[in-house]
């Protein structure tokens, strides 16, 4: 590598570096630089181009300039307005500044020029190929230079010139370019170039990965944005709007169509505005939507028109139910008053009676007769106050209470609302639902019922409330005080026969696909089913037995190809099996120590046989048969009464010291309690001690005192019906219960003889078999 020295002007460069064989335009503005150019143009157009170490320095000293630069030839020079010169230069070869000579107007430098000698060794050839390959990869990845330029560069055969050309196309820091320029030996220069290209390729690979990832994300975002914009454009063309705007407009339109009270409308508007301002993905927006749906779907002002036709209502009630005259009379009274007075608060009817007597179906008939909507809510097992008043909206999954839910289902503010099984409610740590019902069923309060979820007063005063229960004593007293109680005791045998013929048999035949020609019920069949296969106050068991007969008849018609099946009292056992109930008490012979008592249960009245036996002992009184505390006390009172009347009964005065007494009520698996068996147990005990027989056709009920007085009891109608069902002919009742006889059906009173007593002596006189007959 030869070295030549000479003196030429020097032009310092800022932020740029010129390689040999590189043609570039430069803008020159500093005075010293312009003077250096002018000096070069005067002589041989050669100038030394060296780069400043700091591009911000306007007056660089020799130590501020790199020592290795490029000797260039000035090709063109153009003076621009403002004193700036636009110059075109071409790099010729490397040179090293040896010494500076400072002229006032420019720097004159002595340079040592290095002539390159091309030596192609295998190592250099390998380095060149590597550099070319890396440069090709860089061009593909960076896409900063066109493919034609790549071809022209690759065609250069000299390693040194190739390195300089490649370096001139790379976007590198000045430090890296200066390192390439300062590498005088070709081998060193190509090695540095390969290192720089390798580093640049790694950076470009990372940039590519990042760009691909960003582009995918951008593409997805842009795609979604594009699709949304398309959707908006389509919706705009169709006249639709986006989901949120459409939803808000829908709520506003629904509000406009409804005639809501002012406080409700204000609340709805406020919630709509909250929803409109809320971001779509906020969880509370779903809560607001649900709340708005409830507010807009409740019948705040919607009301159905009552059909005030008393005669038609009476016809419908009679069509749907046989008997139940007291309830029907109350409904017709309400309709009559409703016709005379437009605004009347809905009554609260409480139907109390055993299962199967038609309490629930009666409420449906009331709604049908008045052309009102019907809603039923079962309160059996409810023990949470929120079931009535609803949950606060702050709770997850909050909903209004059953009352508001029922009003929404009805769709009107004046339905017939049935609260079923109100006596089956209970209370626990979550509150007392019966207390919450006080506001619902109080005529003075329910015009502004407050539900925790709705948080707005709702008018329930137009509702006709019907409440059902099996037992009166299970209803809380404050709740009971707000209701009009109508007792449905049960049906007589004749009523059951009529119900079966008019309602149950046609219904079951229809359900089983049978016609009246395929199954024939002979006279006395239904009556035998009632007597021998059922023992109930209602008709559910009767309906189940009729359904059983229809099922068996359907099987015979299908399997045995029979045209019809005739059911008679004689062949009934072949369909239903042996009778489930033994013969009635009235058909038994009079016995000693056995009295027939009447009791009230939740499923209606019942007949109890009270047995008393005596044996030698020490005066111990034993009571068995699952007796409650009240019945045990009644037995003790009867025992004491007999001890005070030993002379009248002809019993030894010391019998209580030498005789053990055992009083038993059969069917011991069934718990029994109540103040209605006092005279019955006393009669059985007196019969056992005296040896006199008690009449089997007489049943009795009443409480006894220590002095023998007979006190009144409840459930007279149910007890009398039970006596009638089993064939009793005479019933002994307390005299003070004489007023309850009016409630007993006429056909039952016609078949029974009532004996009213005030004292136990009257019971003994009528219940014991007299010696003269």
DAWOHU-V615357 format. One record per backbone hydrogen bond with DSSP energy under -1.0 kcal/mol. NH is the residue of the N-H (numbers start at 1). CO is the residue of the C=O. Records with the same first field share a line. If there is no record, write none. Layout:
NH->CO + CO
//
This chain:
4->113
6->111
8->109
10->107
11->48
13->50
21->91
22->19
24->89
26->87
28->85
34->30
35->31
36->32
37->33
38->34
39->35
40->36
41->37
42->38
43->39
45->40
47->72
48->9
49->70
50->11
52->13
53->64
57->54
64->61
65->62
66->51
69->95
70->49
71->93
72->47
73->90
74->45
75->88
76->88
78->86
80->84
83->80
85->28
86->78
87->26
88->76
89->24
90->73
91->22
92->71
93->71
95->69
96->112
97->67
98->110
99->110
101->108
103->106
108->101
109->8
110->99
111->6
112->96
113->4
114->94
115->2
121->119
125->121
126->122
127->123
128->124
129->125
130->126
131->127
132->128
133->129
134->130
135->131
136->132
137->133
138->134
139->135
140->136
141->137
142->138
143->139
150->146
151->147
152->148
153->149
154->150
155->151
156->153
162->158
163->159
164->160
165->161
166->162
167->163
168->164
169->165
172->170
177->173
178->174
179->175
180->176
181->177
182->178
184->182
189->185
190->186
191->187
192->188
193->189
194->190
195->191
196->192
197->193
198->194
199->195
200->196
201->197
202->198
203->199
204->200
205->201
206->202
207->203
208->204
209->205
210->206
211->207
212->208
213->209
214->210
215->211
216->212
217->213
218->214
219->215
220->216
221->217
222->218
223->219
224->220
225->221
226->222
227->223
228->224
229->225
230->226
231->227
232->228
233->229
234->230
235->231
236->232
237->233
238->234
239->235
240->235
246->242
247->243
248->244
249->245
250->246
251->247
252->248
253->249
254->250
255->251
256->252
257->253
258->254
260->258
265->261
266->262
267->263
268->264
269->265
270->266
271->267
272->268
273->269
274->270
275->271
276->272
277->273
278->274
282->279
285->282
286->283
288->284
289->285
290->286
291->287
292->288
293->289
294->290
295->291
296->292
297->293
298->294
300->298
307->370
308->306
309->307
313->309
314->310
315->311
316->312
317->313
318->314
319->315
320->316
321->317
328->324
329->325
330->326
331->327
332->328
333->329
334->330
335->331
336->332
337->333
338->334
339->335
340->336
341->337
346->461
349->465
350->484
351->467
352->486
353->469
362->358
363->359
364->360
365->361
366->362
367->363
368->364
369->365
370->366
372->367
375->416
377->418
379->420
381->424
382->379
387->384
388->385
389->385
390->386
391->399
395->392
398->395
402->387
405->401
406->402
407->403
408->404
409->405
410->406
411->407
413->302
416->373
417->464
418->375
419->466
420->377
422->468
424->421
426->382
428->431
431->428
436->432
437->433
441->437
445->442
446->442
448->445
449->458
452->389
455->451
458->449
460->446
463->460
464->415
465->347
466->417
467->349
468->419
469->351
475->472
480->476
481->477
482->479
483->480
484->348
486->350
488->352
491->537
496->492
497->493
498->494
499->495
500->496
501->497
502->498
503->499
504->499
505->500
507->503
508->504
509->505
510->506
511->507
512->508
514->509
519->515
520->565
522->567
525->522
528->524
529->525
530->526
531->527
532->528
533->529
539->356
543->539
544->540
545->541
546->542
547->543
548->544
549->545
550->546
551->547
552->548
553->549
554->550
555->551
556->552
557->553
558->554
559->555
560->556
562->556
565->518
567->520
575->572
576->572
577->573
580->532
581->532
587->584
588->585
595->610
597->608
598->700
599->606
601->604
604->601
606->599
608->597
610->595
611->664
612->593
613->662
615->660
617->658
622->661
624->663
628->672
632->628
633->629
634->630
635->631
636->632
637->633
638->634
639->635
640->636
641->637
642->638
643->639
644->640
649->645
651->646
655->652
657->654
658->654
659->655
660->615
661->620
662->613
663->622
664->611
665->624
670->667
672->626
679->702
681->677
682->678
683->679
684->680
685->681
686->682
687->683
688->684
689->685
690->686
691->687
694->591
695->767
699->730
700->596
701->732
702->676
703->711
705->709
708->705
710->758
711->703
719->715
720->716
721->717
722->718
723->719
724->720
725->721
726->722
727->724
728->723
729->697
730->697
731->753
732->699
733->755
735->757
737->734
738->735
740->737
741->738
743->740
744->741
749->745
750->746
753->729
755->731
757->733
760->708
763->759
764->760
765->761
766->762
767->763
768->764
769->693
773->770
//
